[in-house]
Amino acid sequence: MALGIVIVLSFVVGLALLLYFLLGFEKKSGDKDQEQMRRSLEEEYIFHPETNAKISLEQAESGEWDVNGNEFWERSEEDIRKFAFEDQKIMERALNYLRSSKWFLKAEPLNDESIETLYQTKILNQTENWIYSDIFYFDSGYVFAPHLKGECKLVMWLRIDAINGHYYFREKTKTEAFFDKIRNDDDISLINYECYTFKRSNQITRVKDLMSKLSGINHLEIEIMDNNLFIKTDRLINKEDVITFEKILSILYRDIKPFH
């Protein structure tokens, strides 16, 4: 009889301890979840628990987002160091900088009208086929990463007042710079950039003013097409070029218009 009582008491004590630990663990987990939720609400986004993709509250409420293709999925430095090629590391660090920036937000894929505009540009259509990824938007336009000739570049698309013209600029080669000192027949004469005119503007002063602000910056291709201003980097996407784009936005703040 006494042995039976001891067994029952042991079972009760064991069950009580088990419930204590389970409830305590649940409380700690609940506190942790509440803290994560509080921080997410303050920052107006949440992170997908498996991929660390940044998801807006609107996306979370709708239950619709693309985890695998989420442009806000920042790779850790530890993961980046595992890449086999240095170019991959440079590109991912640049994209991480874009993804973490409060300037740039994830954009939906461009609509057919926007794609048609891009197909009319010279900076993107020097190759037959190109695709784009990692597209971001801000009040004044878009930033996206086109893949050209096997290399990922960076393009910023801005709106300006219409110039009723079409011009393309790229950095001069040493040979072009030498001969331009002898005879420069460009419609818009610049020290660093070669000018190609596809349609002359009747507001040439405004075009010259825009280029005077940009021609001192290296490693760019620039295209002005009516009310569109396209600026593309001429090398593999890197953090320095993202910072250059931020600098350009501050330089052109009087010239650019709301995109939408």
PEZI-V799498 format. One record per helix or strand of 3 or more residues. SS is the DSSP state (@ for helix, = for strand). FROM is the first residue (numbers start at 1). TO is the last residue. If there is no record, write none. Layout:
SS:FROM:TO  SS:FROM:TO
This chain:
@:2:43  =:45:47  =:54:56  @:57:62  @:77:81  @:86:100  @:112:119  =:131:138  =:141:148  =:155:160  =:166:171  @:174:182  =:193:199  @:204:214  =:220:225  =:228:233  @:239:251
